[in-house]
Amino acid sequence: MTESNYRKPVRKAVFPVAGLGTRFLPATKAIPKELLPVVDRPLIQYAVDEAREAGIEEFIFVTGRGKTAIVEHFDTAYELEATMTSRGKSLDPLEPTRMKPGNLVTVRQQVPLGLGHAVWCARAVTGDEPFAIFLPDELMYGSPGCMAQMIEAYNKVGGNLVSVLEVPENEVSSYGVIKPGAVSGNLTEVKGLVEKPKVEDAPSNKIVSGRYILQPEVMDLLASQDKGAGGEIQLTDSMAKLIDTQPFHAVTFEGQRFDCGSKLGFVEATLSIALDRKDMGDDVRAMAKRILG
């Protein structure tokens, strides 16, 4: 395959949302973690809005048992809309939740075998096209959004891309880490990928941060991928095999990343975004000052 074939438009995005959210129990006993609100928008909405801004047209949710409410969130709520309309209330708050017919597809991940397996479950829908991956736990906040920045880079270099952020060296063992090559602005050539390395073995402090653009060949690699770190099928292992045969770069995101997979990160995201909002920022700041004395 020639290099020009690695620049097909990225129209599809995969959202792995089958996780159980056990770190947020009991809140997630009946409500999917992806629907927990950061101020007044659920986590999944932030990811979908970021995807739309980047030009994504087809949304593929990899779900599990008990996750149907995520799909309901993006469906038309006739009773709610009729009631709001009859009471003279604006339907504008619901606008981001609307999907064009046929643009949202769900597939099931029956067994929790890791991120690589979840992505592989979407293979019939992604087909022979490049696709983006969004991990909703990673709330990427900024303008332009993280994926929009990645698409801009993709249009220049093609191939495969991951978003990265620099973290203190003592934190690298919790993440996938890139082995960096040449650097040009916010773009870094990727020479290798390591999943959760020991601090002393980490090739850099640039961690993969929940956004990807991958070529369709990764699906064939995932199909034969052995279990890796944590006994799961790691996406990082299959991505690493693409590095020798296809262009592979990392985009350093110019914005904020909130790890909403942790309670502390979720609280940080809520406070930071509330403080940044024009409709409430001043009031939240005053409230925080009162609380802190």
C-alpha positions in Angstrom: 0.0 0.0 0.0 1.4 3.4 -1.0 1.7 6.3 1.4 -1.1 8.1 -0.3 -3.4 5.3 0.8 -2.7 6.2 4.4 -4.5 9.5 4.0 -8.1 8.4 3.4 -10.6 10.8 5.2 -11.3 9.8 8.8 -15.1 9.6 9.0 -15.7 7.0 11.7 -15.0 6.9 15.4 -15.0 4.1 17.9 -16.1 4.8 21.5 -15.3 1.8 23.9 -18.0 2.2 26.6 -18.4 -1.3 27.9 -16.6 -0.8 31.2 -18.3 -1.5 34.5 -17.1 1.7 36.2 -16.5 -0.1 39.5 -14.3 2.8 40.8 -17.5 5.0 40.9 -19.8 2.5 42.7 -22.5 2.9 43.9 -23.1 5.8 41.5 -22.5 3.4 38.5 -24.7 0.5 39.8 -27.6 1.5 37.5 -26.1 4.5 35.5 -23.3 4.0 33.1 -20.2 5.9 34.1 -20.1 7.6 30.7 -23.4 9.3 31.6 -22.1 10.8 34.9 -22.3 14.6 34.4 -19.4 17.0 34.4 -21.5 20.2 35.3 -24.5 19.6 33.0 -23.1 17.3 30.2 -22.3 13.6 30.6 -18.8 12.4 29.9 -19.8 10.7 26.6 -21.3 14.0 25.3 -17.9 15.8 25.6 -16.3 13.0 23.5 -19.0 13.1 20.9 -18.9 16.9 20.6 -15.1 16.7 20.2 -15.6 14.1 17.4 -18.2 16.2 15.6 -15.9 19.3 15.7 -13.2 17.1 14.0 -15.6 16.1 11.2 -16.5 12.6 12.3 -19.7 11.4 10.7 -20.3 7.9 12.0 -20.2 7.0 15.7 -19.6 3.4 16.8 -20.3 2.6 20.5 -18.8 -0.6 21.8 -21.2 -1.4 24.6 -21.8 -4.1 27.2 -24.7 -5.3 29.3 -26.5 -2.5 31.2 -25.2 0.2 28.8 -28.3 0.9 26.7 -28.9 4.2 28.5 -25.9 5.6 26.6 -27.7 5.0 23.3 -30.9 6.4 24.7 -29.1 9.6 25.5 -28.6 10.2 21.8 -32.1 9.1 20.8 -35.2 11.4 20.4 -37.2 11.8 23.6 -40.6 12.5 22.3 -42.4 12.8 25.6 -39.8 15.1 27.0 -39.7 17.3 24.0 -43.5 17.5 23.8 -43.7 18.5 27.4 -41.0 21.1 27.1 -42.6 22.5 24.0 -46.0 22.7 25.6 -44.5 24.6 28.5 -42.7 27.1 26.2 -39.2 25.8 27.1 -36.4 25.9 24.6 -35.2 22.6 23.1 -31.7 24.0 22.6 -30.1 22.1 25.5 -31.1 18.9 23.7 -29.5 19.8 20.4 -26.1 18.2 21.1 -27.8 14.9 21.9 -29.3 14.6 18.4 -27.9 12.1 15.9 -28.8 11.8 12.3 -30.6 8.5 11.5 -28.1 5.7 10.9 -25.1 7.7 12.2 -24.9 5.8 15.5 -24.1 2.1 15.6 -23.6 -0.1 18.6 -21.7 -3.4 18.8 -21.3 -5.6 21.9 -18.2 -6.6 23.7 -19.5 -9.7 25.5 -16.3 -10.3 27.5 -14.1 -7.6 29.1 -10.8 -8.5 27.5 -9.2 -5.1 27.2 -9.1 -2.1 25.0 -7.6 -3.9 22.0 -10.5 -6.4 22.1 -13.1 -3.7 22.4 -11.7 -1.9 19.3 -11.6 -5.2 17.4 -15.3 -5.7 18.1 -16.0 -2.7 15.9 -14.2 -4.2 12.8 -17.3 -5.0 10.8 -18.3 -1.3 11.0 -15.0 0.4 10.5 -14.2 -1.9 7.4 -11.3 -0.8 5.3 -11.3 2.8 6.4 -9.1 4.6 8.9 -10.9 5.4 12.1 -10.6 7.4 15.3 -10.8 6.1 18.8 -12.1 8.1 21.8 -11.8 7.0 25.4 -14.5 9.0 27.1 -12.7 8.7 30.5 -10.1 11.0 29.1 -11.9 14.4 29.0 -9.8 16.5 26.6 -10.7 20.2 27.1 -9.6 23.0 24.8 -10.4 24.8 21.6 -9.8 23.5 19.0 -10.4 20.1 20.4 -7.9 17.3 20.7 -9.2 15.3 17.7 -9.5 18.5 15.5 -5.8 19.0 16.2 -5.0 15.4 15.3 -7.0 15.6 12.1 -5.1 18.7 11.1 -1.8 16.7 11.7 -3.2 13.6 9.9 -4.0 15.7 6.8 -0.3 16.6 6.7 1.4 13.3 7.5 -1.3 10.6 7.2 -0.8 7.1 8.7 -1.4 6.5 12.4 -1.5 9.1 15.2 -1.9 9.2 18.9 -2.4 12.1 21.2 0.3 12.5 23.9 0.9 14.5 27.0 4.0 14.9 29.1 3.8 13.7 32.7 6.3 13.5 35.6 8.6 10.5 35.1 7.4 8.8 38.2 3.9 8.4 36.7 4.8 6.7 33.4 4.2 3.2 34.7 0.4 3.8 34.6 0.2 4.6 30.9 1.2 3.6 27.4 4.5 5.5 26.6 6.0 6.4 23.2 9.6 6.1 22.1 10.1 9.5 20.4 11.9 10.2 17.2 12.1 13.5 15.3 10.1 16.4 16.7 8.4 19.2 14.6 6.2 21.6 16.5 3.5 19.6 18.3 4.2 16.5 16.1 6.6 13.8 17.2 7.6 10.8 15.2 6.8 7.5 17.1 9.6 4.9 17.0 8.1 2.6 19.5 5.3 2.1 22.1 5.5 0.5 25.5 2.5 -0.3 27.7 2.9 0.6 31.4 6.7 0.3 31.5 8.7 0.4 34.7 9.9 4.0 35.4 13.6 3.0 34.7 12.6 1.3 31.4 10.3 4.1 30.0 11.6 5.5 26.7 10.1 9.0 27.4 7.6 10.8 29.6 5.1 11.2 26.8 2.0 9.2 27.5 -0.7 8.1 25.1 -3.8 10.1 26.2 -7.0 8.5 25.0 -7.3 9.7 21.4 -6.1 7.7 18.3 -6.3 7.7 14.5 -5.5 4.2 13.2 -5.3 2.6 9.8 -7.6 -0.5 9.2 -4.7 -2.9 9.2 -4.6 -2.7 13.0 -7.8 -4.9 13.0 -5.9 -7.9 11.4 -3.2 -7.5 14.0 -5.7 -7.4 16.9 -7.4 -10.6 15.6 -4.2 -12.6 16.3 -3.0 -10.5 19.3 -2.0 -12.5 22.4 -2.9 -11.2 25.8 -0.4 -8.6 27.1 -0.1 -6.5 30.3 -2.8 -7.2 32.8 -3.9 -10.4 31.0 -5.8 -8.2 28.4 -5.5 -7.7 24.7 -3.6 -4.4 24.6 -4.2 -2.0 21.7 -0.6 -0.7 22.3 0.9 -4.1 21.3 -0.8 -4.1 17.9 -0.2 -0.4 17.2 3.5 -1.0 17.9 3.6 -3.5 15.0 2.4 -0.8 12.6 5.4 1.4 13.3 7.8 -0.4 10.9 5.4 -0.4 8.0 3.3 2.7 8.2 3.8 6.4 9.2 3.2 6.8 12.9 3.2 10.1 14.8 2.2 11.6 18.1 0.4 14.9 18.6 1.0 16.8 21.8 -2.4 18.1 22.7 -2.6 21.9 23.4 -5.2 21.9 26.0 -6.2 20.2 29.3 -6.6 16.5 30.0 -8.8 15.3 32.9 -8.6 11.7 34.0 -12.2 11.1 34.7 -11.6 7.4 35.3 -10.6 8.5 38.8 -12.7 10.3 41.4 -10.2 13.0 41.9 -9.8 13.7 38.2 -13.6 13.8 37.9 -13.9 16.4 40.6 -11.0 18.4 39.0 -12.8 18.3 35.6 -16.0 19.5 37.2 -14.4 22.4 39.0 -12.2 23.5 36.2 -14.9 23.5 33.6 -17.4 25.2 35.9 -14.8 27.9 36.6 -14.2 28.3 32.9 -17.9 28.8 32.0 -19.1 32.3 31.4 -22.6 31.5 32.8 -21.3 30.4 36.2 -17.6 30.9 36.5 -17.7 33.9 38.7 -20.3 32.4 41.1 -18.3 29.1 41.4 -15.2 31.1 42.1 -17.0 33.0 44.9 -18.4 29.8 46.2 -15.0 28.2 46.4 -13.6 31.1 48.2 -16.4 30.9 50.8 -15.8 27.1 51.3 -12.0 27.6 51.6 -12.5 30.4 54.1 
